[in-house]
Amino acid sequence: MALRPLQDRILAKRLESEEKTKGGIIIPDSAKEKPLEGKVVAVGRGKVLEDGSVRELDVKKGDRILFGKYAGTEVKIDGDELVILREDDVLAVVE
């Protein structure tokens, strides 16, 4: 199933977090936090401004992004867990 976000929304897939600490301790699944980094799968056309013009998004498909811990809405599509969030929820693009 194909999914295209509307307006200034972004569809991202969370990247897996490390299973070990730097000291070599293995972190069990129950103690892991959700990763705050993801890869952009799809983007909307842009934000509609008051004058009717459309401002394109700063992120594009394929970018690695950082977002807030509780940002966005989680959806499950074809077995993949994805996050839909607004451009305002994106904290940074990893370059």
CORRAGI-V258750 format. One record per residue. RES is the residue in one letter. SS is DSSP state (@ for helix, = for strand, . for the rest). OMEGA is omega in whole degrees, 0 to 359 (NA if undefined). Layout:
BEGIN
RES_SS_OMEGA + RES_SS_OMEGA
END
This chain:
BEGIN
M_._178 + A_._181 + L_._179 + R_._178 + P_._179 + L_._175 + Q_._186 + D_._180 + R_=_184 + I_=_175 + L_=_184 + A_=_175 + K_=_180 + R_=_175 + L_._183 + E_._178 + S_._180 + E_._178 + E_._179 + K_=_173 + T_._179 + K_._179 + G_._177 + G_._180 + I_._179 + I_=_181 + I_._178 + P_._181 + D_@_183 + S_@_182 + A_@_181 + K_._172 + E_._177 + K_._179 + P_._180 + L_._181 + E_=_180 + G_=_177 + K_=_182 + V_=_180 + V_=_180 + A_=_177 + V_=_176 + G_._183 + R_._180 + G_._182 + K_=_178 + V_=_181 + L_._183 + E_._180 + D_._177 + G_._178 + S_._182 + V_=_177 + R_=_181 + E_._181 + L_._178 + D_._180 + V_._179 + K_._181 + K_._179 + G_._179 + D_._170 + R_=_185 + I_=_171 + L_=_179 + F_=_183 + G_._183 + K_._183 + Y_._183 + A_._171 + G_._180 + T_=_181 + E_=_177 + V_=_178 + K_=_182 + I_=_180 + D_._178 + G_._178 + D_=_175 + E_=_182 + L_=_179 + V_=_173 + I_=_180 + L_=_178 + R_=_178 + E_@_179 + D_@_180 + D_@_180 + V_=_182 + L_=_183 + A_=_172 + V_=_180 + V_=_182 + E_._NA
END
